[in-house]
Amino acid sequence: MAKKRPQKKAAGTPQVTNGEVPVVGAREPCPCGSGRRYKACHGRAAAHAVTELVQRPFEGLAGECDWVALRELVPAATAPLHPKGGLPEGVPSVTLATVLPMAWPALRRDDGSVLLALQNDTSSGDLSRDLADTLQRALEAEPGTPVAARRVPAEGPRLQDLLDPEAGFEPVVHTGFEFWVPESAEGASPEVAASLERANAAAIPTVKLPGVEAAYWCETPEKNHLRWVMPHPEEKLLDALARLHAAGTSSLGEGTRLVGSFRAHGLVVPVWDLPSAMTAEDCEKPAAAFAERLAGALASEAPLTAEERRARGGLTNRQVTLS
């Protein structure tokens, strides 16, 4: 059997003898001077450090449930963001957007304003850290330029470190992605216009219910749905939903049905099937009434009955984890 030859250090690669090894591209020579690619050397530890999954990346931010909804449920929406200490000089506004043209992670517009995309793929297991890194780079980018994706350092700020927790979070749901193009602009570039057309064609009509937190109605060809991101602890919420389901009070009215839930970013999202004729406005009063029933069920400390346990098992079996 042939012996492995010792690997030589790559010529021209500086060897790091003190301090941390800087992050570089996965296929580049490792800055430590080993001669191996970064991903096969110090990149292994760095990749492990940044891929530890954070179950609730938006915990501690104002409007955590709406952050989850905009990440997973809503096609087109924006929300103003408020950095701690106010907006930097030369940045008139910072806005969170569900997606941006050409899947840009962020964009610094000509007027200096910043758009930060929420639904992009990220490089680590901490979505909050990835978004914070993109936001910081967008604030420093030249006006009129998009921000490219990159591998995020393991030690860096998170959104919770950059955003004012007292400022609130108020999403605005749009019917399309025209917000990509500023009103002051004469028109979009051909690339942006094509991306806009594709995005608008794929967008599912969605409406945020005004009377309850983080509940979103959407329209599909066969039936409509209500998807409601809830902040309650998962086990307690499933018990409460089971109590209501067993009592026949988990629906939102005639022709509606609680069909299950999915788990996203550490929160549970119950889902109802609705008749195709049931509009978002039609959902408002039934949703508010359900919220009152749910509050009562959440307050109960009684053990689940046999029927409630069966109902809970059915709900659990239909649960899907998105992230």
Contacts in CASP RR format, 6 or more apart in sequence:
PFRMAT RR
TARGET T0000
AUTHOR 0000-0000-0000
METHOD contacts of the structure
MODEL  1
MAKKRPQKKAAGTPQVTNGEVPVVGAREPCPCGSGRRYKACHGRAAAHAV
TELVQRPFEGLAGECDWVALRELVPAATAPLHPKGGLPEGVPSVTLATVL
PMAWPALRRDDGSVLLALQNDTSSGDLSRDLADTLQRALEAEPGTPVAAR
RVPAEGPRLQDLLDPEAGFEPVVHTGFEFWVPESAEGASPEVAASLERAN
AAAIPTVKLPGVEAAYWCETPEKNHLRWVMPHPEEKLLDALARLHAAGTS
SLGEGTRLVGSFRAHGLVVPVWDLPSAMTAEDCEKPAAAFAERLAGALAS
EAPLTAEERRARGGLTNRQVTLS
7 34 0 8 1.000
7 35 0 8 1.000
7 36 0 8 1.000
8 35 0 8 1.000
9 15 0 8 1.000
9 33 0 8 1.000
9 34 0 8 1.000
9 35 0 8 1.000
10 29 0 8 1.000
10 33 0 8 1.000
10 35 0 8 1.000
13 29 0 8 1.000
13 30 0 8 1.000
13 31 0 8 1.000
13 33 0 8 1.000
13 35 0 8 1.000
14 31 0 8 1.000
14 33 0 8 1.000
15 32 0 8 1.000
15 33 0 8 1.000
16 22 0 8 1.000
16 31 0 8 1.000
16 32 0 8 1.000
16 33 0 8 1.000
21 30 0 8 1.000
21 31 0 8 1.000
21 32 0 8 1.000
21 42 0 8 1.000
22 31 0 8 1.000
23 38 0 8 1.000
23 43 0 8 1.000
23 46 0 8 1.000
23 151 0 8 1.000
23 153 0 8 1.000
24 30 0 8 1.000
24 31 0 8 1.000
24 38 0 8 1.000
25 38 0 8 1.000
25 39 0 8 1.000
25 151 0 8 1.000
26 37 0 8 1.000
26 38 0 8 1.000
26 39 0 8 1.000
26 43 0 8 1.000
26 151 0 8 1.000
27 37 0 8 1.000
27 38 0 8 1.000
27 39 0 8 1.000
28 37 0 8 1.000
28 38 0 8 1.000
29 35 0 8 1.000
29 36 0 8 1.000
29 37 0 8 1.000
29 38 0 8 1.000
30 36 0 8 1.000
30 37 0 8 1.000
30 38 0 8 1.000
30 40 0 8 1.000
30 41 0 8 1.000
30 42 0 8 1.000
30 43 0 8 1.000
31 38 0 8 1.000
31 42 0 8 1.000
32 41 0 8 1.000
32 42 0 8 1.000
34 41 0 8 1.000
35 41 0 8 1.000
39 47 0 8 1.000
46 151 0 8 1.000
46 153 0 8 1.000
46 154 0 8 1.000
49 154 0 8 1.000
50 123 0 8 1.000
50 124 0 8 1.000
50 125 0 8 1.000
50 126 0 8 1.000
50 129 0 8 1.000
50 151 0 8 1.000
50 152 0 8 1.000
50 153 0 8 1.000
50 154 0 8 1.000
51 124 0 8 1.000
51 125 0 8 1.000
52 125 0 8 1.000
52 126 0 8 1.000
53 125 0 8 1.000
53 126 0 8 1.000
54 125 0 8 1.000
54 126 0 8 1.000
54 127 0 8 1.000
54 128 0 8 1.000
54 129 0 8 1.000
55 265 0 8 1.000
55 266 0 8 1.000
56 64 0 8 1.000
56 265 0 8 1.000
56 266 0 8 1.000
56 267 0 8 1.000
57 125 0 8 1.000
57 126 0 8 1.000
57 127 0 8 1.000
57 128 0 8 1.000
57 158 0 8 1.000
57 265 0 8 1.000
58 64 0 8 1.000
58 67 0 8 1.000
58 68 0 8 1.000
58 71 0 8 1.000
58 127 0 8 1.000
58 128 0 8 1.000
58 159 0 8 1.000
58 265 0 8 1.000
60 160 0 8 1.000
60 165 0 8 1.000
61 67 0 8 1.000
61 128 0 8 1.000
61 159 0 8 1.000
61 160 0 8 1.000
61 163 0 8 1.000
61 165 0 8 1.000
61 169 0 8 1.000
62 163 0 8 1.000
62 165 0 8 1.000
62 166 0 8 1.000
62 167 0 8 1.000
62 168 0 8 1.000
62 169 0 8 1.000
63 168 0 8 1.000
63 169 0 8 1.000
63 214 0 8 1.000
64 231 0 8 1.000
64 267 0 8 1.000
65 213 0 8 1.000
65 214 0 8 1.000
65 229 0 8 1.000
65 230 0 8 1.000
65 231 0 8 1.000
65 267 0 8 1.000
66 79 0 8 1.000
66 169 0 8 1.000
66 171 0 8 1.000
66 213 0 8 1.000
66 214 0 8 1.000
66 229 0 8 1.000
67 118 0 8 1.000
67 169 0 8 1.000
67 265 0 8 1.000
68 214 0 8 1.000
68 229 0 8 1.000
68 264 0 8 1.000
68 265 0 8 1.000
68 266 0 8 1.000
68 267 0 8 1.000
68 269 0 8 1.000
69 171 0 8 1.000
69 208 0 8 1.000
69 214 0 8 1.000
69 216 0 8 1.000
69 227 0 8 1.000
69 229 0 8 1.000
70 77 0 8 1.000
70 79 0 8 1.000
70 96 0 8 1.000
70 98 0 8 1.000
70 118 0 8 1.000
70 119 0 8 1.000
70 171 0 8 1.000
71 98 0 8 1.000
71 118 0 8 1.000
71 119 0 8 1.000
71 127 0 8 1.000
71 264 0 8 1.000
71 265 0 8 1.000
71 323 0 8 1.000
72 264 0 8 1.000
72 265 0 8 1.000
72 269 0 8 1.000
72 322 0 8 1.000
72 323 0 8 1.000
73 206 0 8 1.000
73 216 0 8 1.000
73 218 0 8 1.000
73 227 0 8 1.000
73 229 0 8 1.000
73 269 0 8 1.000
74 98 0 8 1.000
74 171 0 8 1.000
74 173 0 8 1.000
74 206 0 8 1.000
74 208 0 8 1.000
74 216 0 8 1.000
75 98 0 8 1.000
75 99 0 8 1.000
75 176 0 8 1.000
75 199 0 8 1.000
75 202 0 8 1.000
75 203 0 8 1.000
75 204 0 8 1.000
75 206 0 8 1.000
76 98 0 8 1.000
76 99 0 8 1.000
76 173 0 8 1.000
76 174 0 8 1.000
76 175 0 8 1.000
76 176 0 8 1.000
76 177 0 8 1.000
76 179 0 8 1.000
76 199 0 8 1.000
76 203 0 8 1.000
76 206 0 8 1.000
77 97 0 8 1.000
77 98 0 8 1.000
77 171 0 8 1.000
77 172 0 8 1.000
77 173 0 8 1.000
77 174 0 8 1.000
77 206 0 8 1.000
78 95 0 8 1.000
78 96 0 8 1.000
78 97 0 8 1.000
78 98 0 8 1.000
78 171 0 8 1.000
78 172 0 8 1.000
78 174 0 8 1.000
78 179 0 8 1.000
79 95 0 8 1.000
79 96 0 8 1.000
79 169 0 8 1.000
79 170 0 8 1.000
79 171 0 8 1.000
79 172 0 8 1.000
80 93 0 8 1.000
80 94 0 8 1.000
80 95 0 8 1.000
80 96 0 8 1.000
80 170 0 8 1.000
81 94 0 8 1.000
81 95 0 8 1.000
81 96 0 8 1.000
81 116 0 8 1.000
81 135 0 8 1.000
81 163 0 8 1.000
82 94 0 8 1.000
82 163 0 8 1.000
82 164 0 8 1.000
82 167 0 8 1.000
82 168 0 8 1.000
83 94 0 8 1.000
83 139 0 8 1.000
83 162 0 8 1.000
83 163 0 8 1.000
83 164 0 8 1.000
84 161 0 8 1.000
84 162 0 8 1.000
84 163 0 8 1.000
84 164 0 8 1.000
85 164 0 8 1.000
86 164 0 8 1.000
87 93 0 8 1.000
87 94 0 8 1.000
88 139 0 8 1.000
90 112 0 8 1.000
91 112 0 8 1.000
91 113 0 8 1.000
91 114 0 8 1.000
91 139 0 8 1.000
92 111 0 8 1.000
92 112 0 8 1.000
92 113 0 8 1.000
93 113 0 8 1.000
93 114 0 8 1.000
94 113 0 8 1.000
94 114 0 8 1.000
94 116 0 8 1.000
94 135 0 8 1.000
94 139 0 8 1.000
95 113 0 8 1.000
95 114 0 8 1.000
95 115 0 8 1.000
95 116 0 8 1.000
96 115 0 8 1.000
96 116 0 8 1.000
96 118 0 8 1.000
97 115 0 8 1.000
97 116 0 8 1.000
97 117 0 8 1.000
97 118 0 8 1.000
97 179 0 8 1.000
97 180 0 8 1.000
98 117 0 8 1.000
98 118 0 8 1.000
98 119 0 8 1.000
99 117 0 8 1.000
99 118 0 8 1.000
99 119 0 8 1.000
99 120 0 8 1.000
99 177 0 8 1.000
99 199 0 8 1.000
100 106 0 8 1.000
100 107 0 8 1.000
100 115 0 8 1.000
100 117 0 8 1.000
100 146 0 8 1.000
100 180 0 8 1.000
101 177 0 8 1.000
101 180 0 8 1.000
101 188 0 8 1.000
101 191 0 8 1.000
101 192 0 8 1.000
101 195 0 8 1.000
101 196 0 8 1.000
101 199 0 8 1.000
102 146 0 8 1.000
102 191 0 8 1.000
102 192 0 8 1.000
102 195 0 8 1.000
103 117 0 8 1.000
103 120 0 8 1.000
104 117 0 8 1.000
104 120 0 8 1.000
104 146 0 8 1.000
104 147 0 8 1.000
105 116 0 8 1.000
105 117 0 8 1.000
105 120 0 8 1.000
105 134 0 8 1.000
105 146 0 8 1.000
105 147 0 8 1.000
105 148 0 8 1.000
105 149 0 8 1.000
106 114 0 8 1.000
106 115 0 8 1.000
106 116 0 8 1.000
106 117 0 8 1.000
106 134 0 8 1.000
106 135 0 8 1.000
106 137 0 8 1.000
106 138 0 8 1.000
106 141 0 8 1.000
106 146 0 8 1.000
106 147 0 8 1.000
107 114 0 8 1.000
107 115 0 8 1.000
107 138 0 8 1.000
107 144 0 8 1.000
107 145 0 8 1.000
107 146 0 8 1.000
107 147 0 8 1.000
108 114 0 8 1.000
108 138 0 8 1.000
108 139 0 8 1.000
108 141 0 8 1.000
108 142 0 8 1.000
108 143 0 8 1.000
108 144 0 8 1.000
108 145 0 8 1.000
108 146 0 8 1.000
108 147 0 8 1.000
109 115 0 8 1.000
109 143 0 8 1.000
109 144 0 8 1.000
109 182 0 8 1.000
110 143 0 8 1.000
110 144 0 8 1.000
110 182 0 8 1.000
111 143 0 8 1.000
111 182 0 8 1.000
111 184 0 8 1.000
112 143 0 8 1.000
112 144 0 8 1.000
114 135 0 8 1.000
114 138 0 8 1.000
114 139 0 8 1.000
115 138 0 8 1.000
116 131 0 8 1.000
116 134 0 8 1.000
116 135 0 8 1.000
116 138 0 8 1.000
117 134 0 8 1.000
118 131 0 8 1.000
120 149 0 8 1.000
121 149 0 8 1.000
122 130 0 8 1.000
122 131 0 8 1.000
122 152 0 8 1.000
123 130 0 8 1.000
123 149 0 8 1.000
123 150 0 8 1.000
123 151 0 8 1.000
123 152 0 8 1.000
124 130 0 8 1.000
124 152 0 8 1.000
124 154 0 8 1.000
126 158 0 8 1.000
127 265 0 8 1.000
128 158 0 8 1.000
128 159 0 8 1.000
128 160 0 8 1.000
129 152 0 8 1.000
129 156 0 8 1.000
129 157 0 8 1.000
129 158 0 8 1.000
130 152 0 8 1.000
131 159 0 8 1.000
132 156 0 8 1.000
132 157 0 8 1.000
132 158 0 8 1.000
132 159 0 8 1.000
132 161 0 8 1.000
132 162 0 8 1.000
133 150 0 8 1.000
133 152 0 8 1.000
133 153 0 8 1.000
133 156 0 8 1.000
133 157 0 8 1.000
134 147 0 8 1.000
134 149 0 8 1.000
135 159 0 8 1.000
135 162 0 8 1.000
136 157 0 8 1.000
136 162 0 8 1.000
137 147 0 8 1.000
138 147 0 8 1.000
141 147 0 8 1.000
171 208 0 8 1.000
173 206 0 8 1.000
173 207 0 8 1.000
173 208 0 8 1.000
173 216 0 8 1.000
175 203 0 8 1.000
175 205 0 8 1.000
176 199 0 8 1.000
176 200 0 8 1.000
176 203 0 8 1.000
177 196 0 8 1.000
177 199 0 8 1.000
177 200 0 8 1.000
177 203 0 8 1.000
178 196 0 8 1.000
180 188 0 8 1.000
180 192 0 8 1.000
180 195 0 8 1.000
180 196 0 8 1.000
181 187 0 8 1.000
181 188 0 8 1.000
181 192 0 8 1.000
181 196 0 8 1.000
187 193 0 8 1.000
188 196 0 8 1.000
204 218 0 8 1.000
204 219 0 8 1.000
204 220 0 8 1.000
205 218 0 8 1.000
205 219 0 8 1.000
206 216 0 8 1.000
206 217 0 8 1.000
206 218 0 8 1.000
206 219 0 8 1.000
207 216 0 8 1.000
207 217 0 8 1.000
207 218 0 8 1.000
207 280 0 8 1.000
208 215 0 8 1.000
208 216 0 8 1.000
208 217 0 8 1.000
209 215 0 8 1.000
209 216 0 8 1.000
209 217 0 8 1.000
209 226 0 8 1.000
209 280 0 8 1.000
209 283 0 8 1.000
209 284 0 8 1.000
209 287 0 8 1.000
210 284 0 8 1.000
211 284 0 8 1.000
211 287 0 8 1.000
211 288 0 8 1.000
212 228 0 8 1.000
212 287 0 8 1.000
212 288 0 8 1.000
212 291 0 8 1.000
213 231 0 8 1.000
214 228 0 8 1.000
214 229 0 8 1.000
214 230 0 8 1.000
215 226 0 8 1.000
215 227 0 8 1.000
215 228 0 8 1.000
215 229 0 8 1.000
215 283 0 8 1.000
215 287 0 8 1.000
216 226 0 8 1.000
216 227 0 8 1.000
216 228 0 8 1.000
216 229 0 8 1.000
217 224 0 8 1.000
217 225 0 8 1.000
217 226 0 8 1.000
217 274 0 8 1.000
217 279 0 8 1.000
217 280 0 8 1.000
217 283 0 8 1.000
218 224 0 8 1.000
218 225 0 8 1.000
218 226 0 8 1.000
218 227 0 8 1.000
219 276 0 8 1.000
222 276 0 8 1.000
223 273 0 8 1.000
223 274 0 8 1.000
223 275 0 8 1.000
223 276 0 8 1.000
224 273 0 8 1.000
224 274 0 8 1.000
224 275 0 8 1.000
224 276 0 8 1.000
224 278 0 8 1.000
224 279 0 8 1.000
225 271 0 8 1.000
225 272 0 8 1.000
225 273 0 8 1.000
225 274 0 8 1.000
226 252 0 8 1.000
226 256 0 8 1.000
226 271 0 8 1.000
226 272 0 8 1.000
226 274 0 8 1.000
226 283 0 8 1.000
226 287 0 8 1.000
227 269 0 8 1.000
227 270 0 8 1.000
227 271 0 8 1.000
227 272 0 8 1.000
228 269 0 8 1.000
228 270 0 8 1.000
228 271 0 8 1.000
228 272 0 8 1.000
228 287 0 8 1.000
229 264 0 8 1.000
229 267 0 8 1.000
229 269 0 8 1.000
230 237 0 8 1.000
230 267 0 8 1.000
230 268 0 8 1.000
230 269 0 8 1.000
230 270 0 8 1.000
231 267 0 8 1.000
232 240 0 8 1.000
232 268 0 8 1.000
232 298 0 8 1.000
234 263 0 8 1.000
234 266 0 8 1.000
234 268 0 8 1.000
236 298 0 8 1.000
237 268 0 8 1.000
237 298 0 8 1.000
238 261 0 8 1.000
238 268 0 8 1.000
238 312 0 8 1.000
238 315 0 8 1.000
238 316 0 8 1.000
239 297 0 8 1.000
239 304 0 8 1.000
239 308 0 8 1.000
239 312 0 8 1.000
240 294 0 8 1.000
240 296 0 8 1.000
240 297 0 8 1.000
240 298 0 8 1.000
240 300 0 8 1.000
241 250 0 8 1.000
241 258 0 8 1.000
241 261 0 8 1.000
241 270 0 8 1.000
241 294 0 8 1.000
241 297 0 8 1.000
241 312 0 8 1.000
241 315 0 8 1.000
242 304 0 8 1.000
242 308 0 8 1.000
242 309 0 8 1.000
242 311 0 8 1.000
242 312 0 8 1.000
242 313 0 8 1.000
242 315 0 8 1.000
243 297 0 8 1.000
243 300 0 8 1.000
243 304 0 8 1.000
243 308 0 8 1.000
243 311 0 8 1.000
244 250 0 8 1.000
244 258 0 8 1.000
244 293 0 8 1.000
244 294 0 8 1.000
244 297 0 8 1.000
245 258 0 8 1.000
245 308 0 8 1.000
245 311 0 8 1.000
245 315 0 8 1.000
246 305 0 8 1.000
246 307 0 8 1.000
246 308 0 8 1.000
246 310 0 8 1.000
246 311 0 8 1.000
249 293 0 8 1.000
250 258 0 8 1.000
250 290 0 8 1.000
251 257 0 8 1.000
251 258 0 8 1.000
251 272 0 8 1.000
252 272 0 8 1.000
252 274 0 8 1.000
252 283 0 8 1.000
252 286 0 8 1.000
252 287 0 8 1.000
252 290 0 8 1.000
253 286 0 8 1.000
255 274 0 8 1.000
255 275 0 8 1.000
256 272 0 8 1.000
256 273 0 8 1.000
256 274 0 8 1.000
256 275 0 8 1.000
256 278 0 8 1.000
256 286 0 8 1.000
257 272 0 8 1.000
257 273 0 8 1.000
258 270 0 8 1.000
258 271 0 8 1.000
258 272 0 8 1.000
258 315 0 8 1.000
259 271 0 8 1.000
259 272 0 8 1.000
259 273 0 8 1.000
259 318 0 8 1.000
260 270 0 8 1.000
260 271 0 8 1.000
260 315 0 8 1.000
260 318 0 8 1.000
260 319 0 8 1.000
261 268 0 8 1.000
261 269 0 8 1.000
261 270 0 8 1.000
261 271 0 8 1.000
261 315 0 8 1.000
261 318 0 8 1.000
261 319 0 8 1.000
262 268 0 8 1.000
262 269 0 8 1.000
262 271 0 8 1.000
262 319 0 8 1.000
262 320 0 8 1.000
262 321 0 8 1.000
262 322 0 8 1.000
263 269 0 8 1.000
263 319 0 8 1.000
263 320 0 8 1.000
263 321 0 8 1.000
263 322 0 8 1.000
263 323 0 8 1.000
264 321 0 8 1.000
264 322 0 8 1.000
264 323 0 8 1.000
265 323 0 8 1.000
268 319 0 8 1.000
274 283 0 8 1.000
304 312 0 8 1.000
END
